[in-house]
Every structure is written in C-alpha cells, then in structure tokens.
Amino acid sequence: IHNSSTVIYGNTIVDNHATVNSGAIKILGDLSKPSIKYNLICYNSAPETHCGGIDYNGDIENLIFECNCVWSNFPAGSDYCGLLSNQTGINGNISTDPLFCGLQGSDNYYLQQLSPCAEVNVPLYCSGKRIGYYPVYCETANANTSWGALKSRLIQEEDVDKGPIQD
C-alpha cells in the first residue's frame, strides 16, 4: 500500500511466503492513512533480512491499528517492522497462538472455542468482535491427537452394549 487511506478489516492473513519484501502487509508513504483492525496475521514469512508481518513506513500518526492478533511471523522478531513498534497490549492488539481448528498448513483457519480471537475471548477494547475472518467452528482441536487416542476416548464414551469402534 502506498500513499492511500486503505482499510484492512476482519481478515485472516496466514501462510503467505514472500520471496522479496514483506510476507503480510507493507505500507509506504507519509500520505498513507491506513486503518488496520480485527485482522489475524500469523505464519507469514519473508527472506531473512525482510519483514514477515507488518512493515509500516508512513507517518505513524496517520495509522489506526486496533484489535489485531499478530503472531509468529518469520523471520523471528519480524511481526512489526519499519516505523511500527510492537503493538501488543495497545488498543486491543494481541500476540498469541490463535488456536485454529486445523494444523498449520492445513488451510483450516476456523477458530477453537478457547481462541483468544473468538468473540467471547477478545480484549475488552474490541467490544466482543472476532479477530480475523473465520468464526469458531470446532469445540476442541483434535488435529494434534492421534487416531488411536481418539478411538480410545470414543471407546470409553461408548455404551458397552454397542461394542468397540472399528477402523
């Protein structure tokens, strides 16, 4: 984005891989007046000397940056770059695992009920609005659980008369 008043609102910006420059968002120009709110920005990457997260090089007074979750972009320490300092804890911005329903790289970006980005868990500043595009769509994440562990759990819950669960 260059010298514009762009609004970036309610997006899930995840798993982008830049070969040059920034992995997620790059904003240039003192005439830029962006509003960046309710976005989930994580697991984006850029080359070692660039920014995986948000690279802001405009007039910092012109930036509205609220209720975003910026976490685990690569290279390490590149969630915030350029003139933008770490915004964690300011204006409802957080930096924590968003607790997706799926494993990283699965393209399942729905949120678990306990996600810090879910409506009921966001910072008070965010007025109960979800961070990111995808809503809660799983009760718990079973993606990290083996099939054997799931079968064991299901067998324990089965009524004895129904018999064991088959593969």
VMD Tcl script that draws the C-alpha trace (Angstrom):
set ca {
  {0.00 0.00 0.00}
  {1.44 3.35 -0.97}
  {0.03 6.78 -0.07}
  {-3.58 5.67 0.36}
  {-6.27 5.53 3.03}
  {-6.79 1.80 2.78}
  {-8.99 -0.07 5.26}
  {-7.83 -3.58 6.15}
  {-10.59 -5.06 8.31}
  {-11.51 -8.53 9.54}
  {-9.03 -10.62 7.55}
  {-7.12 -13.78 8.29}
  {-3.71 -13.22 6.68}
  {-1.88 -16.51 7.17}
  {0.78 -18.67 5.49}
  {1.95 -16.16 2.88}
  {5.53 -16.60 1.70}
  {7.26 -13.62 0.07}
  {10.43 -14.02 -1.96}
  {11.22 -10.30 -1.53}
  {9.95 -7.59 0.83}
  {7.12 -8.32 3.30}
  {5.17 -11.50 3.92}
  {1.88 -9.97 5.09}
  {1.45 -6.17 4.78}
  {3.77 -3.40 3.60}
  {2.72 0.24 3.83}
  {4.78 3.12 2.43}
  {4.45 6.87 2.18}
  {3.73 9.72 4.56}
  {0.39 10.29 2.84}
  {-0.83 6.81 3.79}
  {-3.67 6.84 6.33}
  {-4.49 3.17 6.82}
  {-6.98 1.69 9.23}
  {-5.97 -1.86 10.21}
  {-8.50 -3.51 12.54}
  {-9.64 -7.00 13.58}
  {-7.06 -8.89 11.50}
  {-5.31 -12.13 12.36}
  {-1.78 -12.07 10.92}
  {0.42 -15.09 11.55}
  {2.75 -17.68 9.98}
  {3.74 -15.32 7.15}
  {7.33 -15.31 6.02}
  {9.85 -13.23 4.13}
  {13.58 -13.56 3.42}
  {15.90 -13.24 6.46}
  {16.50 -9.51 6.06}
  {12.85 -8.57 5.47}
  {9.58 -8.46 7.41}
  {7.23 -11.42 7.74}
  {4.46 -9.45 9.45}
  {3.62 -5.75 9.09}
  {6.16 -3.37 7.60}
  {4.95 0.21 8.18}
  {6.94 3.14 6.77}
  {4.50 6.01 6.79}
  {3.58 8.77 9.21}
  {2.88 6.82 12.40}
  {0.35 9.48 13.47}
  {-1.81 8.53 10.48}
  {-2.11 4.85 11.41}
  {-5.15 3.32 13.13}
  {-4.11 -0.13 14.39}
  {-6.64 -1.83 16.68}
  {-7.78 -5.32 17.74}
  {-5.32 -7.34 15.67}
  {-3.56 -10.59 16.52}
  {-0.03 -10.55 15.09}
  {1.92 -13.67 15.97}
  {4.69 -15.99 14.84}
  {5.75 -14.45 11.55}
  {9.17 -15.27 10.09}
  {11.94 -14.31 10.39}
  {11.60 -14.37 14.18}
  {11.07 -10.91 15.61}
  {9.55 -9.54 12.40}
  {5.92 -9.24 13.44}
  {6.33 -5.43 13.42}
  {8.88 -3.68 11.22}
  {9.81 -0.28 9.88}
  {8.44 2.58 11.98}
  {5.84 0.40 13.69}
  {6.87 -0.75 17.16}
  {5.36 -3.78 18.85}
  {1.65 -3.05 19.34}
  {0.89 -5.95 21.68}
  {-1.26 -4.76 24.58}
  {-2.12 -1.44 22.91}
  {-5.66 -0.74 21.61}
  {-6.76 -4.37 21.94}
  {-3.86 -5.81 19.92}
  {-2.66 -9.25 20.99}
  {0.17 -11.61 20.10}
  {-0.69 -15.20 20.90}
  {-1.50 -18.52 19.25}
  {-4.91 -18.02 17.59}
  {-5.81 -21.69 18.19}
  {-7.01 -22.70 14.74}
  {-9.10 -25.85 14.40}
  {-6.59 -27.31 11.92}
  {-2.85 -27.81 11.99}
  {-0.57 -25.17 10.47}
  {-0.61 -25.57 6.69}
  {-3.97 -27.39 6.64}
  {-5.89 -24.33 5.35}
  {-8.36 -24.77 8.22}
  {-8.38 -21.34 9.84}
  {-11.61 -21.68 11.78}
  {-11.14 -20.94 15.48}
  {-11.43 -23.15 18.53}
  {-13.84 -22.03 21.27}
  {-10.91 -21.08 23.50}
  {-9.20 -18.98 20.82}
  {-8.14 -15.53 22.05}
  {-9.52 -14.28 18.71}
  {-13.06 -15.65 19.27}
  {-15.77 -13.10 20.09}
  {-16.09 -14.15 23.74}
  {-12.33 -14.08 24.39}
  {-11.09 -10.88 22.69}
  {-9.78 -7.99 24.80}
  {-12.50 -5.75 26.26}
  {-11.31 -2.91 23.98}
  {-12.52 -4.93 20.96}
  {-16.20 -4.87 22.05}
  {-16.75 -8.60 21.56}
  {-15.95 -8.58 17.83}
  {-13.99 -11.52 16.43}
  {-10.39 -11.01 15.32}
  {-9.90 -12.44 11.83}
  {-12.32 -13.67 9.19}
  {-13.17 -17.20 10.36}
  {-15.53 -17.85 13.30}
  {-15.46 -20.61 15.91}
  {-16.17 -23.86 14.12}
  {-14.79 -26.59 16.35}
  {-15.25 -27.34 20.03}
  {-11.70 -28.55 20.56}
  {-8.79 -29.17 18.24}
  {-8.36 -32.86 17.58}
  {-5.87 -32.25 14.78}
  {-2.95 -32.86 17.15}
  {-4.50 -36.04 18.56}
  {-3.63 -39.43 17.12}
  {-6.37 -41.67 15.73}
  {-5.56 -44.25 18.43}
  {-6.08 -41.67 21.18}
  {-9.37 -40.57 19.62}
  {-10.59 -44.19 19.35}
  {-9.63 -44.78 22.98}
  {-11.59 -41.71 24.06}
  {-14.60 -42.75 21.97}
  {-14.50 -46.31 23.27}
  {-14.58 -45.01 26.84}
  {-17.68 -43.00 25.95}
  {-19.36 -45.90 24.09}
  {-22.16 -47.81 25.68}
  {-20.81 -51.31 26.44}
  {-23.74 -52.94 24.52}
  {-22.70 -51.22 21.27}
  {-19.29 -52.86 21.09}
  {-15.92 -51.40 20.04}
  {-15.34 -48.84 17.32}
  {-13.89 -50.27 14.09}
  {-11.18 -48.60 11.94}
}
mol new
graphics top color blue
foreach p $ca { graphics top sphere $p radius 0.5 }
foreach p [lrange $ca 0 end-1] q [lrange $ca 1 end] { graphics top cylinder $p $q radius 0.2 }
display resetview
